Amino acid sequence: MTPVYLGFFEVLGEILRSVFDGVFKPVLIEASKMIFELLGGVIFDMLKEVLFDGLVGLLKVVRALSMFFDVFSGIANVMVDDVSNGVVRGTQEMTFLQYLFRQSTIGTMLAYMTMIAGTLAFLFAIMATAKNISDSVLGDEVNPIGKVLTNGIKSAVTFMLVPIMCTFLLHLTVSLTDAVMDSLQRASGIEAEMKMDDAIFLAVAQPAAKSSSTFENIYRKTSYTYVNRDEILKNFDIGKIDYLVGYTAAILTIILMLGATLTFIRQCVDLLMLYLVSPFFSATIALDGGAKFKKWRELFVAKFFVGFGTIFSIQLFLMLMPFYTSDMLIFSQDVTMNNCIKLFFILGGAWSIFKGKTLIMEILSPDAARSANESMALVTWLISRK
């Protein structure tokens, strides 16, 4: 039996396959691309306002945390009613730490602690004298009785000097903070009200600006402009805002700023605790010549000056931000890569502010700086877990 080959159908199939691959396939691919781009554009147009509103919400949280940070770190003042005999006679501006130390209950507690520590100092002086007499009988090398009496007098004098030293450090840190802030702002030319949320908005919204002159002259010099929705829609194409960079920077900045703010709250409590227990360390001077009091003094002074590292970090970050987000500096021709590099700078600035708290403390008290770093790491981990 002779086999029959359907050569005609094979040739027809090859022709149709060639026509499909050469004509219909490219048309279908281009048509699919157009449909997906059209649908993607329609969906994005529907969602871009939602994305912008979400970004604005996150930036508002960043701004609120920045204000909390300023208050608890001593950068900003709080308003306190001046009450005399139950009558409000006006308001006073002071740092939050000054307000805490001026509370009458703190002064009352310190007075009670001083009375208890005074009794302990008397007992310590008796113990030191007895030990000195015992060692002299045994023939060991001892300090003279005059040294013991001198330590006792030092202990008594220190009871009075600690509150004076605390008041002096409070006024000194407030004056230095104001002077440093004023000097840095004058030198850099930045506006005092510009904060972290403004820096993030400027970084991600610059490519979307319809007018570069408006962006440079208005938005770079005015804070909290992103909440004016009508003006934003008029001056920006919100579809061109890099939301990935904006959302990432805002969320990570919230975590870092929240951790730093909680750490500064702990610093205020630590200072109050050190202040209230100071009489007990003063009492030990009569026993050990001031070794324990020296450690207390180093930690107490270091806790007062830790804010300067943060102040410098914030001002340097805000001073450099306009240069790194400017159109004059291009990291990459790829817009996405260029914005990602800006994102890394924003996150690096936020991290420097977060770590800047212990910058001065590492010099004044390394042990306290180590403890502060551990506590900040724990707080940040707990926040990120939630």
Disulfide bonds with the S-S distance in Angstrom:
none
